[in-house]
């Protein structure tokens, strides 16, 4: 018997659960201002999530997907990107979207059922929130192919959950990206649960990173609750893609501390004790402890930040609630260059029925 192939999966972590370095930090992490910016972005994300859930519970927002406990993944990913790159999020990456310039009010509008929320004033070429599982992975390949054809030094960065790796869309995307050595980075936000299905029942693979092997691309695993590690690993993958070295799959290990969405009740399928045990791993406390240990963060700093984040979020919520809704006829607009006769007739009927 002859061995024809073998592989290994590397795991990267820089901070342990108590915020202590496990190895020399990357150069950017020696800069206090950079680490504090990452910390502030995660705290703002958690504050925003809490307000969005509150709005949903009081009937003022549609179904919402919180990123509680997972903030380091989208924030670390977005921090590693350049402005000219293109972000293709799933539905739990609001922290990364905000860091890239999407306004909080736009995210609220989207979850409130208003598509004006997808018309970003900031990163115009970033893709909108993708609720269908994994269907945006082929889109990321298309974006990366366009960059390659144009000779542009840009990278498409696509984030999806662990459950998406069990779908054909994701493998087909990775397969084509590998064949054509496209400038795309796939990031698995592995929060251990695909709605109510635990990771162990989704796949027999020891890691999700090794799913890259079949596509002929590198697969790397990172501690997804360590924002320094996420930024470093994803940043390296992005720059390799930019240099023409092809795609990478990054598996970020984290945990979903919240329900899947506000339409879910996770207590029906997982034990509270399991969730409670995972709180000690969450990313915000870990980075705050690291900053505090180094004398870079104080109680006063924390109180000021909480106040600032609350003010920003409340202002965005007020703007969202004060935004007049679109007319009912808007559901038929922007579908066709010329509206077909049948729909034009329906639109006229709706307009007549809803006139003051």
PERACOR-V587986 format. One record per backbone hydrogen bond with DSSP energy under -1.0 kcal/mol. CO is the residue of the C=O (numbers start at 1). NH is the residue of the N-H. E is the energy in kcal/mol with one decimal. If there is no record, write none. Layout:
[[CO & NH & E] [CO & NH & E]]
This chain:
[[10 & 221 & -2.7] [12 & 223 & -2.5] [14 & 22 & -2.5] [16 & 19 & -2.2] [20 & 16 & -2.6] [26 & 29 & -1.1] [27 & 30 & -1.7] [28 & 31 & -1.5] [31 & 35 & -1.9] [32 & 36 & -2.5] [33 & 37 & -2.0] [34 & 38 & -1.9] [35 & 39 & -2.5] [36 & 40 & -3.0] [37 & 41 & -2.0] [38 & 42 & -1.8] [39 & 43 & -2.3] [40 & 44 & -2.6] [41 & 45 & -1.9] [42 & 46 & -2.3] [43 & 47 & -2.4] [44 & 48 & -2.6] [45 & 49 & -2.6] [46 & 50 & -2.1] [47 & 51 & -1.8] [48 & 52 & -2.6] [49 & 53 & -2.6] [50 & 54 & -1.9] [51 & 55 & -2.6] [52 & 56 & -2.2] [53 & 57 & -2.6] [54 & 58 & -1.2] [55 & 60 & -3.1] [56 & 59 & -1.8] [64 & 262 & -1.9] [67 & 70 & -2.9] [68 & 257 & -1.8] [70 & 73 & -1.6] [71 & 75 & -1.8] [72 & 76 & -2.0] [73 & 77 & -2.5] [74 & 78 & -2.5] [75 & 79 & -2.3] [76 & 80 & -1.0] [82 & 85 & -1.2] [86 & 157 & -2.8] [87 & 127 & -2.4] [88 & 159 & -2.1] [90 & 130 & -1.7] [93 & 97 & -2.2] [94 & 98 & -2.7] [95 & 99 & -1.7] [96 & 100 & -1.4] [97 & 102 & -2.6] [98 & 101 & -1.4] [103 & 107 & -1.6] [104 & 108 & -2.3] [105 & 109 & -2.4] [106 & 110 & -2.2] [107 & 111 & -2.2] [108 & 112 & -1.3] [109 & 114 & -2.9] [110 & 113 & -1.9] [111 & 62 & -1.3] [114 & 117 & -2.2] [115 & 118 & -1.8] [116 & 119 & -1.3] [118 & 120 & -1.3] [122 & 124 & -1.5] [123 & 126 & -1.4] [134 & 137 & -1.4] [136 & 140 & -2.1] [137 & 141 & -1.6] [138 & 142 & -2.0] [139 & 143 & -2.4] [140 & 144 & -2.6] [141 & 145 & -2.5] [142 & 146 & -2.0] [143 & 147 & -2.1] [144 & 148 & -2.2] [145 & 149 & -2.7] [146 & 150 & -2.2] [147 & 152 & -2.5] [152 & 154 & -2.0] [155 & 86 & -2.2] [156 & 185 & -2.5] [157 & 88 & -3.1] [158 & 187 & -3.1] [160 & 189 & -3.5] [162 & 165 & -1.1] [163 & 166 & -1.6] [164 & 167 & -1.8] [167 & 171 & -1.4] [168 & 172 & -3.0] [169 & 173 & -1.9] [170 & 174 & -2.5] [171 & 175 & -2.9] [172 & 176 & -2.2] [173 & 177 & -2.4] [174 & 178 & -2.3] [175 & 179 & -2.2] [176 & 180 & -2.3] [177 & 182 & -2.0] [182 & 184 & -1.9] [183 & 156 & -2.2] [185 & 158 & -2.7] [186 & 250 & -3.1] [187 & 160 & -2.4] [188 & 190 & -1.6] [188 & 252 & -2.9] [189 & 191 & -1.5] [190 & 254 & -2.7] [191 & 256 & -1.6] [192 & 199 & -2.0] [194 & 197 & -1.9] [197 & 194 & -2.9] [198 & 201 & -1.7] [199 & 202 & -1.4] [199 & 203 & -1.3] [208 & 211 & -1.5] [209 & 212 & -1.7] [210 & 213 & -1.5] [212 & 217 & -2.0] [213 & 216 & -1.5] [218 & 249 & -2.6] [220 & 251 & -3.3] [221 & 12 & -1.5] [222 & 253 & -2.7] [223 & 226 & -1.6] [226 & 230 & -2.3] [227 & 231 & -2.4] [228 & 232 & -2.3] [229 & 233 & -2.8] [230 & 234 & -2.4] [231 & 235 & -2.2] [232 & 236 & -2.2] [233 & 237 & -2.0] [234 & 238 & -2.6] [235 & 239 & -2.3] [236 & 240 & -2.0] [237 & 241 & -2.2] [238 & 242 & -2.5] [239 & 243 & -1.5] [240 & 245 & -2.7] [241 & 244 & -1.5] [248 & 186 & -2.7] [249 & 220 & -2.6] [250 & 188 & -3.3] [251 & 222 & -3.0] [252 & 190 & -1.7] [253 & 224 & -1.5] [261 & 264 & -1.8] [265 & 268 & -1.9] [266 & 269 & -1.7] [266 & 270 & -1.4] [271 & 275 & -1.5] [272 & 276 & -2.8] [273 & 277 & -1.9] [274 & 278 & -1.1] [278 & 281 & -1.9] [279 & 282 & -1.2] [282 & 286 & -1.1] [283 & 287 & -2.1] [284 & 288 & -2.5] [285 & 289 & -2.5] [286 & 290 & -1.7] [287 & 291 & -2.5] [288 & 292 & -2.7] [289 & 293 & -2.8] [290 & 294 & -1.3] [291 & 296 & -3.0] [292 & 295 & -1.9] [298 & 302 & -2.2] [299 & 303 & -2.4] [300 & 304 & -2.4] [301 & 305 & -2.5] [302 & 306 & -2.5] [303 & 307 & -2.0] [304 & 308 & -2.5] [305 & 309 & -2.9] [306 & 310 & -2.3] [307 & 311 & -2.1] [308 & 312 & -2.3] [309 & 313 & -2.6] [310 & 314 & -2.6] [311 & 315 & -2.1] [312 & 316 & -2.0] [313 & 317 & -2.5] [314 & 318 & -2.3] [315 & 319 & -2.1] [316 & 320 & -2.4] [317 & 321 & -2.7] [318 & 322 & -1.6] [320 & 323 & -1.2] [327 & 330 & -2.0] [328 & 331 & -1.6] [329 & 332 & -2.0] [330 & 333 & -1.1] [340 & 344 & -2.8] [341 & 345 & -2.3] [342 & 346 & -1.8] [343 & 347 & -2.8] [344 & 348 & -2.0] [345 & 349 & -2.0] [346 & 350 & -2.6] [347 & 351 & -2.7] [348 & 352 & -2.2] [349 & 353 & -2.4] [350 & 354 & -1.7]]
